[in-house]
């Protein structure tokens, strides 16, 4: 069955990257519309009144469906195209994948992105002035805390949620990849996390992520290096 998909997203948005990785891993073809979400364009607000990316628009059998917000989109993709399964093959791994999705989209986003990405990216986009050094320091401290947690999980598991790669890995990698775009991830101090990220970074679904660039926001030199 032919399905027309269009993903409205912002390239440096961790939430959008999760969806892009899932679509890519399942080899689902989609068109892209890059959104400057901070501008509040009426066309985009008509799709998602919250004004938040990502938004997936699908046309199946001439029926148009608009799916908003990351978790809703990921669950929809998994229901409509269940192979390869990205929520685990057994109940325990599915539960753990969902827990870690929540961890990164709530706890990591609040304790790391809320400082580092706000200061380094959002302030630039919104023209809010120079980064606050105290906020950057707090974000980096939070990042080390989360990397230590990830590193500990990966010392006893093949992937974050267990034996198989899952949406939990894509959630973590999506968040960390944007931090890594700005060169703030101390990979050398967390070898298990670095090895895990190298495996993900080498997958075909990750190539578009590594090609992302945004005017005025240049990536770190190692950002697209597979052997960093």
Secondary structure in CASP SS format (residue, H / E / C, confidence):
PFRMAT SS
TARGET T0000
AUTHOR 0000-0000-0000
METHOD secondary structure of the structure
MODEL  1
X C 1.00
X C 1.00
X E 1.00
X E 1.00
X E 1.00
X E 1.00
X E 1.00
X E 1.00
X E 1.00
X C 1.00
X C 1.00
X C 1.00
X C 1.00
X H 1.00
X H 1.00
X H 1.00
X H 1.00
X H 1.00
X H 1.00
X H 1.00
X H 1.00
X H 1.00
X H 1.00
X H 1.00
X H 1.00
X C 1.00
X C 1.00
X C 1.00
X C 1.00
X C 1.00
X E 1.00
X E 1.00
X E 1.00
X E 1.00
X C 1.00
X C 1.00
X H 1.00
X H 1.00
X H 1.00
X C 1.00
X C 1.00
X H 1.00
X H 1.00
X H 1.00
X H 1.00
X H 1.00
X H 1.00
X C 1.00
X C 1.00
X C 1.00
X C 1.00
X C 1.00
X C 1.00
X C 1.00
X E 1.00
X E 1.00
X E 1.00
X E 1.00
X E 1.00
X E 1.00
X C 1.00
X C 1.00
X E 1.00
X E 1.00
X E 1.00
X E 1.00
X E 1.00
X E 1.00
X C 1.00
X H 1.00
X H 1.00
X H 1.00
X H 1.00
X H 1.00
X H 1.00
X H 1.00
X H 1.00
X H 1.00
X H 1.00
X H 1.00
X C 1.00
X C 1.00
X C 1.00
X C 1.00
X C 1.00
X C 1.00
X C 1.00
X C 1.00
X C 1.00
X C 1.00
X H 1.00
X H 1.00
X H 1.00
X H 1.00
X H 1.00
X H 1.00
X H 1.00
X H 1.00
X H 1.00
X H 1.00
X H 1.00
X H 1.00
X H 1.00
X H 1.00
X H 1.00
X H 1.00
X H 1.00
X H 1.00
X H 1.00
X H 1.00
X H 1.00
X H 1.00
X H 1.00
X C 1.00
X C 1.00
X H 1.00
X H 1.00
X H 1.00
X H 1.00
X H 1.00
X H 1.00
X H 1.00
X H 1.00
X H 1.00
X H 1.00
X H 1.00
X C 1.00
X C 1.00
X C 1.00
X C 1.00
X C 1.00
X C 1.00
X H 1.00
X H 1.00
X H 1.00
X H 1.00
X H 1.00
X H 1.00
X H 1.00
X H 1.00
X H 1.00
X H 1.00
X H 1.00
X H 1.00
X H 1.00
X H 1.00
X H 1.00
X H 1.00
X H 1.00
X H 1.00
X H 1.00
X H 1.00
X H 1.00
X H 1.00
X C 1.00
X C 1.00
X C 1.00
X C 1.00
X E 1.00
X C 1.00
X C 1.00
X E 1.00
X C 1.00
X C 1.00
X C 1.00
X C 1.00
X H 1.00
X H 1.00
X H 1.00
X H 1.00
X H 1.00
X H 1.00
X H 1.00
X H 1.00
X H 1.00
X H 1.00
X H 1.00
X H 1.00
X H 1.00
X H 1.00
X H 1.00
X C 1.00
X C 1.00
X C 1.00
X C 1.00
X C 1.00
X H 1.00
X H 1.00
X H 1.00
X C 1.00
X H 1.00
X H 1.00
X H 1.00
X H 1.00
X H 1.00
X H 1.00
X H 1.00
X H 1.00
X H 1.00
X H 1.00
X H 1.00
X C 1.00
X C 1.00
X H 1.00
X H 1.00
X H 1.00
X H 1.00
X H 1.00
X H 1.00
X H 1.00
X C 1.00
X C 1.00
X C 1.00
X E 1.00
X C 1.00
X C 1.00
X E 1.00
X C 1.00
X C 1.00
X C 1.00
X C 1.00
X C 1.00
X C 1.00
X C 1.00
X C 1.00
X C 1.00
X C 1.00
X C 1.00
END
